[in-house]
Amino acid sequence: MPESGDLSHLAAAVLQPGFVGTTVPDWVRRWLGEGLGGVALFARNVETPAQVAALTAQLRAERPDVIVAIDEEAGDVTRFESRHGSSRPGNLGLGAVDDLELTSAVARDLGRDLAHAGITLDYAPDTDVNNNPDNPIIGVRAFGADAALVARHGAAWIRGLQESGVAACAKHFPGHGDTAVDSHHDVPVIGHDRARLSDVELVPFRAAIAAGVRSIMTGHLIVPAYDPDLPATLSRRILTGLLREELGFDGLIVTDGIEMQGVRRKYGLEGATVRALAAGADAICVGGDHADEHTAVRLRDAIVAAVRSGELGEDRLRDAAARVRSLAAWTLGTQTATGARAVADSLVGVTHSSVVGQAAARRALKVTATADAPGLPLTVAPHVVEFAPPRNIAIGAETPWGVGAPLVELLPGTTSVRLTADDLAGVSDPVAPVLRGAGARPLVLVVRDAHRHPWLADALARTLAVRPDAIVVEMGVPVAVSGGLHLATYGATRACGQAAAELIAGATVPDRSKQALAA
């Protein structure tokens, strides 16, 4: 039996905990000296790029090869730019443009920003095939609903990001696209047979592996064709049998947040952690909700106890820790070679602005006009109404979005309001709050996934019956076209809102994207 200290170091190596604050807490510093392999940053840890660079420098002072991970999809899901909204369009917009060089350029641009801030692992891209329009958690995070399109853009994104020395992470294996259940809250079931899974869900993951993706994130979902009992994260048949042996993936397997109800409700934090490692996972992501030393202690001690009891093989734990070290060595070596590590050590950081990303967002815009369409650009400041559906937990509540704010800047006199389901509940005439303040001015109606929210679809239809000339801006998945002029942005990032506002206002912007693409 190995020494308890050795086991504790191995157990700490496979954890990627989160923490609270914009500087490194003492317990994380101490754990880095005791074998902790990495940490995960969330929006609560990010203020500015320079601040993140200073934070990661503190981590590297304790362990130079520490893995610093972040969930940065460069779209609606953003942690690095959560205070302002992403300056890039997100996956659905890139899929709509369908230019592989642009997708790689956007990811490469993101990778430079992350690497210059000292980040080494990005829990992205999302390579799910979003072929269920009622999916509450994927939506605009996917490149699209076609497996081949998702595969080629996922591979391009991975290559672009990893050229900057940041490890990519394809997710959510073996595919979270065809479900109407959010695994943050329950366990989705993907009921297709193996032939269908091979032809659709697995196609982007095979492409990601062929592109050299350094890590893959598991999904907390049941796939009865491979394992009728256990979620993929906890299934040896799926992680070892399918991903390792059948698909030939040899990189790091990291879990989705282990505190998510898709695995935690039935197995608990400790139970899910041990089962995931035994199934073939190499790293445990935790800390979205449980960002404290007590949680880390619970998981470390549970891993050690499982090895001692025989529930988890010591060789399996050593293999997992070795894969963590291998990824850490790759990121350290690559970022040193590219010069990104020297930039991060200088604590200069980068700015929250992406010329390539904004150009991509402009290209992603799709305009559909009817006979009632108002002429663009508008010459009169409009009234903007943003319908705000509940946020899903992956996006978070803190990231700003919309078209109103940039239009106020571009067209002085623009007014903007935001309405929720509660604002319209019990109102005898739901159109009245929408039109209040509009008068005869142009009306801009901003929605997100209008097809998924009955209250929103109803308010939109009623308003358009009165104002068929209204401009509708869909910032989610554009399932239906409505309004005199319909703008599909394919995402609700800051870049998407800015692009829509520029089109509506007729703003002339310098095109520096070619220079940025060549940089």
Residue pairs with C-beta under 8 A, 6 or more apart in sequence:
1 308
2 314
4 304
7 303
7 304
7 307
7 308
7 314
7 317
8 34
8 35
8 300
8 304
9 34
9 35
10 35
10 303
10 317
10 318
10 321
11 35
11 299
11 300
11 301
11 303
11 304
11 307
11 317
12 31
12 34
12 35
12 36
12 37
12 296
12 300
13 35
13 36
13 37
13 320
13 321
13 324
13 325
14 37
14 277
14 282
14 283
14 284
14 303
14 317
14 320
14 321
14 324
15 36
15 37
15 38
15 283
15 284
15 286
15 296
15 299
15 300
16 37
16 38
16 39
16 40
16 67
16 69
16 254
16 283
16 284
16 285
16 286
16 287
17 28
17 36
17 39
17 40
17 286
17 287
17 291
17 295
17 296
17 299
18 39
18 40
18 41
18 42
18 45
18 286
18 287
18 288
18 290
18 291
19 25
19 27
19 28
19 39
19 45
19 287
19 291
19 292
20 44
20 45
20 291
20 292
21 44
21 45
22 45
22 46
22 47
22 51
22 55
23 54
23 55
23 58
24 55
24 58
24 59
24 62
25 293
27 293
27 296
28 36
28 39
28 59
29 58
29 62
31 293
31 296
32 59
32 62
32 63
32 66
33 62
33 63
36 63
36 66
37 66
37 67
37 283
37 321
37 324
37 325
37 328
38 66
38 67
38 68
38 69
38 121
38 283
38 324
38 328
39 59
39 66
39 67
39 68
39 69
39 287
40 69
40 70
40 71
40 123
40 285
40 286
40 287
41 52
41 55
41 68
41 69
41 70
41 79
41 119
42 70
42 71
42 79
42 287
42 288
42 291
43 79
43 82
43 83
43 396
43 398
43 399
44 291
45 52
45 55
45 79
46 52
46 79
46 80
46 82
46 83
47 83
48 349
48 352
49 80
49 113
49 116
49 117
49 349
49 350
49 351
49 352
50 347
50 348
50 349
51 349
52 80
52 117
52 118
52 119
52 349
53 116
53 117
53 118
53 344
53 346
53 347
53 348
53 349
54 347
55 118
56 68
56 117
56 118
56 119
56 344
57 118
57 344
57 345
57 347
59 66
59 68
59 118
60 66
60 118
60 345
64 332
65 325
65 328
65 329
65 331
65 332
66 120
66 328
67 120
67 121
67 283
67 324
67 327
67 328
67 331
68 118
68 119
68 120
68 121
69 119
69 120
69 121
69 122
69 123
69 254
69 285
70 79
70 80
70 114
70 119
70 121
70 122
70 123
71 77
71 79
71 122
71 123
71 124
71 394
72 78
72 79
72 80
72 81
72 110
72 114
72 119
72 122
72 123
72 124
73 90
73 91
73 124
73 125
73 126
73 141
74 86
74 88
74 90
74 106
74 107
74 110
74 124
74 357
74 493
75 86
75 88
75 89
75 90
75 91
75 92
75 93
75 140
75 141
75 491
75 493
76 86
76 90
76 139
76 140
76 141
76 395
76 399
76 401
76 491
76 492
76 493
77 90
77 126
77 141
77 394
77 395
77 396
78 85
78 86
78 399
78 493
80 113
80 114
80 117
80 119
81 87
81 352
81 399
81 494
82 396
82 398
82 399
83 352
83 398
83 399
83 400
84 352
84 400
84 494
85 399
85 400
85 401
85 492
85 493
85 494
85 495
85 497
86 357
86 399
86 493
86 494
86 495
87 352
87 353
87 354
87 357
87 358
87 493
87 494
87 495
88 106
88 109
88 110
88 354
88 356
88 357
88 358
88 360
88 361
88 493
88 495
89 106
89 357
89 360
89 361
89 364
89 489
89 490
89 491
89 493
89 495
89 496
89 499
90 140
90 141
90 490
90 491
90 493
90 496
91 125
91 126
91 140
91 141
91 142
91 143
91 153
91 157
91 491
92 130
92 139
92 140
92 141
92 142
92 143
92 144
92 477
92 490
92 491
93 140
93 360
93 361
93 364
93 489
93 490
93 491
93 496
94 102
94 103
94 106
94 143
94 153
94 157
94 360
94 364
95 142
95 143
95 144
95 149
95 150
95 153
95 490
96 144
96 364
96 366
96 488
96 490
97 360
97 363
97 364
98 149
98 153
99 363
100 152
100 153
100 156
101 156
101 517
102 356
102 360
102 363
102 517
103 153
103 156
103 157
103 160
104 156
104 157
104 159
104 160
105 160
105 356
105 360
105 516
105 517
106 157
106 160
106 354
106 356
106 357
106 360
107 125
107 156
107 157
107 158
107 159
107 160
107 161
107 168
108 160
108 161
108 163
108 164
109 160
109 354
109 356
109 357
109 516
110 122
110 160
110 161
110 164
110 354
110 357
111 122
111 160
111 161
111 162
111 163
111 164
111 165
111 166
112 164
112 340
112 350
113 350
113 354
114 122
114 164
114 166
115 164
115 165
115 166
115 335
115 338
115 340
115 341
115 343
115 344
116 340
116 343
116 344
116 348
116 349
116 350
117 344
117 349
117 350
118 341
118 344
119 166
120 165
120 166
120 167
120 328
120 331
120 332
120 335
121 166
121 167
121 169
121 214
121 215
121 327
121 331
122 161
122 166
122 167
122 168
122 169
123 169
123 171
123 217
123 254
123 285
124 157
124 161
124 168
124 169
124 171
125 143
125 154
125 157
125 158
125 161
125 168
125 170
125 171
126 138
126 141
126 142
126 143
126 171
126 172
127 142
127 143
127 150
127 151
127 154
127 170
127 171
127 204
127 205
127 207
127 208
128 138
128 141
128 142
128 150
128 171
128 172
128 175
128 176
128 177
128 201
128 204
129 142
129 144
129 145
129 146
129 147
129 150
129 175
129 177
129 178
129 200
129 201
129 203
129 204
130 138
130 139
130 141
130 142
130 144
130 145
130 177
130 477
131 145
131 177
131 178
131 200
132 177
132 178
132 179
132 180
133 451
133 452
133 477
133 479
134 180
134 452
135 176
135 177
135 178
135 179
135 180
136 180
136 181
136 182
136 392
136 452
137 176
137 182
137 183
137 184
137 392
137 393
137 394
138 176
138 177
139 449
139 476
139 477
140 476
140 477
140 490
140 491
140 492
141 394
142 150
142 177
143 149
143 150
143 153
143 154
144 150
144 153
145 177
147 199
147 200
147 201
147 203
147 204
148 203
150 203
150 204
151 203
151 204
151 206
151 207
151 208
152 207
154 170
154 204
154 207
154 208
154 211
155 207
155 208
155 210
155 211
156 211
157 168
158 168
158 170
158 208
158 211
158 212
158 213
159 211
159 212
161 168
162 168
162 212
162 213
162 214
162 334
164 338
164 340
165 331
165 334
165 335
165 337
165 338
165 340
165 341
166 331
166 335
167 214
167 215
167 252
167 327
167 330
167 331
168 208
168 213
168 214
168 215
169 213
169 214
169 215
169 216
169 217
169 254
170 204
170 205
170 208
170 213
170 215
170 216
170 217
171 216
171 217
171 218
171 219
171 256
172 183
172 217
172 218
172 219
172 220
172 221
172 256
173 205
173 216
173 217
173 218
173 219
173 232
173 238
173 243
174 190
174 197
174 201
174 202
174 205
174 219
174 223
174 226
174 232
174 238
174 242
174 243
175 190
175 197
175 200
175 201
175 202
175 204
175 205
175 219
176 183
176 188
176 219
176 221
177 201
178 190
178 192
178 200
178 201
179 188
179 189
179 190
179 221
180 188
181 187
181 188
181 189
182 188
182 392
182 393
183 219
183 220
183 221
183 256
183 260
183 261
183 262
184 257
184 260
184 261
184 262
184 392
184 393
184 394
185 261
185 262
186 261
186 262
186 265
187 220
187 221
187 222
187 231
187 261
187 262
187 263
187 266
188 219
188 220
188 221
188 222
188 262
189 221
189 222
189 223
189 224
190 197
190 201
190 221
190 222
190 223
191 224
191 225
192 200
192 201
192 225
193 225
194 225
194 226
197 223
197 225
197 226
202 247
205 216
205 243
205 247
206 247
208 216
209 216
209 247
209 248
209 249
213 251
214 251
214 252
214 327
214 330
215 251
215 252
215 253
215 254
215 283
215 327
216 243
216 249
216 251
216 252
216 253
216 254
217 253
217 254
217 255
217 256
217 285
218 232
218 233
218 239
218 253
218 254
218 255
218 256
218 276
218 281
219 231
219 232
219 233
219 256
220 231
220 232
220 233
220 256
220 260
220 262
220 263
221 231
221 232
221 262
222 228
222 229
222 230
222 231
222 232
223 232
223 235
223 238
226 232
226 235
226 237
226 238
226 241
226 242
227 235
227 237
227 238
230 237
230 238
230 275
230 279
231 262
231 263
232 238
232 239
233 239
233 255
233 256
233 258
233 262
233 263
233 272
233 276
233 279
233 281
234 263
234 267
234 272
234 275
234 276
234 279
235 279
236 278
236 279
236 280
238 279
239 253
239 279
239 280
239 281
240 279
240 280
243 249
243 253
243 280
244 250
244 253
244 280
251 323
251 327
252 282
252 283
252 323
252 324
252 326
252 327
253 280
253 281
253 282
253 283
253 323
254 281
254 282
254 283
254 284
254 285
255 276
255 281
255 283
255 284
255 285
256 262
256 285
257 285
257 286
257 287
257 288
257 289
258 264
258 269
258 272
258 273
258 276
258 284
258 285
258 286
258 299
259 269
259 286
259 288
259 289
259 290
263 272
263 276
264 272
267 275
269 286
269 290
269 295
269 298
269 299
269 302
270 298
270 299
270 302
271 302
273 284
273 286
273 299
273 302
273 303
274 302
274 303
274 306
274 311
274 312
276 284
277 284
277 303
277 306
277 312
277 316
277 317
277 320
278 306
278 311
278 312
278 313
278 316
280 316
281 320
282 319
282 320
282 321
282 323
282 324
283 320
283 323
283 324
284 299
286 295
286 296
286 299
287 295
303 312
303 317
306 312
307 313
307 314
307 317
332 341
335 341
335 344
336 342
354 495
354 516
355 512
355 513
355 515
355 516
356 513
356 516
356 517
357 495
358 495
358 498
358 499
358 509
358 513
359 511
359 512
359 513
359 516
360 495
360 513
361 489
361 491
361 493
361 495
361 496
361 498
361 499
362 499
362 502
362 503
364 489
364 490
364 491
364 496
364 499
365 487
365 488
365 489
365 499
365 500
365 503
366 478
366 487
366 488
366 490
367 485
367 486
367 487
367 503
368 481
368 485
368 486
368 488
369 484
369 485
369 486
370 468
370 483
370 484
370 485
372 468
372 469
372 484
373 469
373 484
373 485
374 442
374 469
374 471
374 484
374 485
376 485
376 503
376 504
376 506
377 503
377 504
377 505
377 506
377 507
378 411
378 442
378 504
378 505
378 506
380 441
380 442
381 411
381 412
381 413
381 414
381 415
381 441
382 407
382 411
382 414
382 415
382 441
382 442
382 443
382 444
382 471
382 504
383 414
383 415
383 416
383 417
383 437
383 438
383 439
383 441
383 442
383 443
383 444
384 402
384 403
384 404
384 407
384 414
384 415
384 416
384 417
384 444
384 446
385 416
385 417
385 418
385 419
385 434
385 438
385 443
385 444
385 445
385 446
385 463
386 402
386 403
386 404
386 416
386 417
386 418
386 419
386 446
387 418
387 419
387 420
387 445
387 446
387 447
387 448
387 450
387 456
387 459
387 460
388 418
388 419
388 420
388 448
389 420
389 421
389 448
389 449
389 452
389 453
389 456
390 421
391 397
400 494
401 448
401 475
401 492
401 493
401 494
401 497
402 416
402 418
402 446
402 475
402 492
402 497
403 444
403 446
403 473
403 475
403 497
403 500
403 501
403 504
404 414
404 416
404 417
404 418
404 444
404 446
405 416
405 497
406 497
406 498
406 500
406 501
406 502
407 414
407 416
407 444
407 501
407 504
407 505
408 414
408 416
409 501
410 501
410 502
410 505
410 507
411 504
411 505
415 437
417 436
417 437
419 433
419 434
419 459
421 453
421 455
421 456
423 433
424 430
424 433
424 455
424 459
425 455
427 433
430 458
430 459
430 462
431 459
431 462
431 463
431 466
434 445
434 459
434 463
435 443
435 463
435 466
435 467
438 467
442 469
442 470
442 471
443 463
443 467
443 469
443 470
443 471
444 470
444 471
444 473
444 504
445 460
445 463
445 464
445 470
445 471
445 472
445 473
445 483
446 472
446 473
446 475
447 456
447 460
447 472
447 473
447 474
447 475
447 476
448 474
448 475
448 476
448 492
449 476
449 477
449 479
450 456
450 457
450 460
450 474
450 476
450 479
450 480
450 482
451 457
451 477
451 479
451 480
452 476
460 472
460 482
461 482
463 470
464 470
464 472
464 482
464 483
468 483
468 484
469 484
470 483
470 484
471 483
471 484
471 485
471 486
471 487
471 504
472 482
472 483
472 485
472 486
472 487
473 487
473 489
473 500
474 486
474 487
474 488
474 489
475 489
475 491
475 492
475 496
475 497
475 500
476 491
476 492
477 490
478 486
478 488
478 490
487 500
487 503
487 504
489 496
489 497
489 499
489 500
490 496
501 507
502 509
